[in-house]
Amino acid sequence: MNSEHSRIKKHVAIELCLLAVLALAFLLVFPQRPIVVDLGLAVFAVTLLFFNIPYTRGVIWRRFPPTLDYGTRLQKTILLVGPVTAIVVTGLLAAGVVLGYLEDGLNGAVRRVVNWHVLAAFALYVPWALLQQTLFQFYLLGRLLTLFPATLAIPCTGIIYALVHLPCVDVTLATAVAGVFWTYVYYRYRVLWPLAFSHALFGSTFYYWVYGRDLVGVWIQGS
């Protein structure tokens, strides 16, 4: 058993080192990148995840089996993530109202927070968020748990997730906090869907209400 565990740890260490080099090279080459580059990265990530699902599920996560049935884990995930998401989104709404008002009075506040595009952005964001949660929580966290204790693997996963958002410092800081929280919840309950919905709500409302940026328009233009 120790021999098998050592072999798995060696395999995981080599794999993560290679990915770290590739990720660093990607961030250096594309510090500011158009959406088409992110889509290309998504295709690569999907391919990586697809071919690694049997190994990740059958070998990596087999060492950390959940102690509750799926229904209970789903319920507990929603009960934990739901209130936190509601509080954060309410705060983003308040920030949007204030920023819009400072920009152009009452009309600016209404224009910033009352925009149906945010609903379309949320719907489009969900699969993108699910991909990211799968990549970082399902794929990366399991491997870091193989090498390190949970007290180190969980914050490391969240921080690595945040670093992908560089060079935008404020988004990186915000996603570090959110990333650690989502990772902790996944470690406890192993359910991705509520995390993806939380992520999509955070992302869409943050860009529309805080940044005042029309994501749908940007995606349509492909820039």
N, C-alpha and C positions, 0 to 999 in steps of 0.2 A: 504493500500500500504506500509506504514511504517512497519507494522507487517510482511508482506511478505519479505520486504527487510532485516529486522532483522533476519528472519529465514534463508534466503539465506546466509547472512554474517556468521551466526553461523555455518551453514553446511560447508561453504567454509573454515572457520578458523580451524575447527576440521580436515577436510580432509587434509589441507596443513600441519598442525602440525604432523599428522600421517606420511605423506610422508616425511617430514623433518627428522623425527626420523629414518625412514627406509633408507633414502638416506645417512645420517650420518653413520649409522651402516654399510652400504654397502661400503662406502669409507674407513672406518677404517679396515674392514675385508679384502678388496681387494684394497690396495693402489697401488700395481702393479698387473695387472690382464691380463691373456691371452684373446685372442679375443673371445674364446668360452663363457667367462663370460659376455662380452659385448653383445654377441648375446642373451644370456639368459635374460639379462636386457632388450634388445630390444623386446623380446617376451612378457615380463611382461608389458612393456610400451604400446605395440600394444594392448594387452588385456585391459589394463586400458583405453586407448583412445577409443577403440571400444565400450565398455559398457557405456562410458560417453559422447559419441557424442550427443545423443538427449538432455541430460541435459545441456551440454556445449553450444550447439548451441541455444537451445530453451529457456533456462533460463538465463545462464550467459551472453552470447553475445547479447541477446535480449535487454538488458539494454543499449547497446552501438551500435545502428544501424548505418551502413554506410550511408553517405549522398550522395554518387555518385553511378551510375550504375556500374556493374561489368567490362564492357569494358573500361570505363574511369579509374577505379581503377587499372586495369591491366596495362594499358598504362602508367599511372603515376608511378606505381611501377617499371616498366622496365626502364623508363627514369631516375629514381632516383638511382636505384640499378646498372644498366648497367655501367655507367661511373665510379662509385666508384669501382666496381669489376674490370673493365679494368685497372684502375690506380694501384690497389693493385697487380693484377696479373703481370703487367709489372714490378713493383718493385720487386716482388718475382723472376721473370725471371732474372733481373739484379743481384740480390743477388746470384742466382744460378750460373750465369756465373762467378762472382767474386770468390765465394767459390770454385767452380770447378777448376778455374785457379790456385788459391792458393794451391790447393791440388795436382794437377798434370798438371799444364800448360794448353795449349790449348786443349789437348786431354781430360783432366779432365773436362774442361768447357763444351765441346761438349758432353761428356759422361753423364754429369749430367742433361743437359737441353734437349738433343735430345734423348728421350726415349719414344717409342710408348706405353709403359706400363702406362704412365701418362694418356693417353686417356682411356685405359681400367679402370684405377682406378677412373677416373671421372665418367664413365658410371656406375660403381658399387657403387660409392659414392652417386649418386643422390637419390636413395630410402632411404639410411641411413640418408642423410641430410634432406630429406622431413619428415622422422619420427621425427627427432630432432626438426625441425621447428614446426611441428604440436604439439609436446609435450610441447615445451616452449612457443611458440607464441599463438597457439590456446587454449591449455589447461591451462597453468600456467598464462599467462598474463591476461586472462579474469578473473581468480579468484583473482589475486592480484589487478586488477582494481575494483573488488567488495569491497575490503577492504581498498584500499589506493587511493590517487589521481594519475593521470597518471605520474606526475613528479617524483613520487617515484616508482610506479609499473614498469615503463619502465626500469630504470637502475637496479632495483632489479632483474627483469627477466634476463637481460643480464649478471649480475654478477653470478646469480645462475647457468645459463648455463655454464659460464666459470669455476666455481668451480668443475663441474663434470670432468674437464680435469686435476685436481690435481692427482699426485704431480708434474706434468711437469709445472714448473713455467712459462717458456716463452710461451708455448701454452696457458696456462691459461690467461695470460695477453693479448695475441693477441685475443683470443676468447671473452674476456670481452668487448673489443672495438667493435668487429664485432657483438657480441650478442646484445649490446645496440642499434647499428645501425639497425640491422634486426628487432628488437622489435619495434623500433620507426616507421619504414616503415610499419610493419604489423598493428600497432595501427592506422595509418593514412588511410591505403588502404585495409587491410584485404585480401591480396592475398599471398599465400604461395609459389607457384611454382617458381617465380623468385628468392625468397630468398633461396630456396633449390639449385637451379643452382649456385647461387653465393657462397653458402656454399661449394658445391662440388668442385667448381673451386679453392676456397681458400685452402680447405683441401688437395686436390690432388697435387696442385702445390707447396704448402708449404712443404709437406713431401718429394716430389721428388727433388725440386730445392734447398730448404734451408737445409733440413736434409739429403738429398741424400739417402733417404730410399725408397726401392722398396715395396710399399704397396701391389701390386698384389702378389709378391712373399711371403710376410708375410701372406696374407689372404689364399693363397693356402696351405701354410704350417700349418696354423691354430695356429700360435703362436703370 
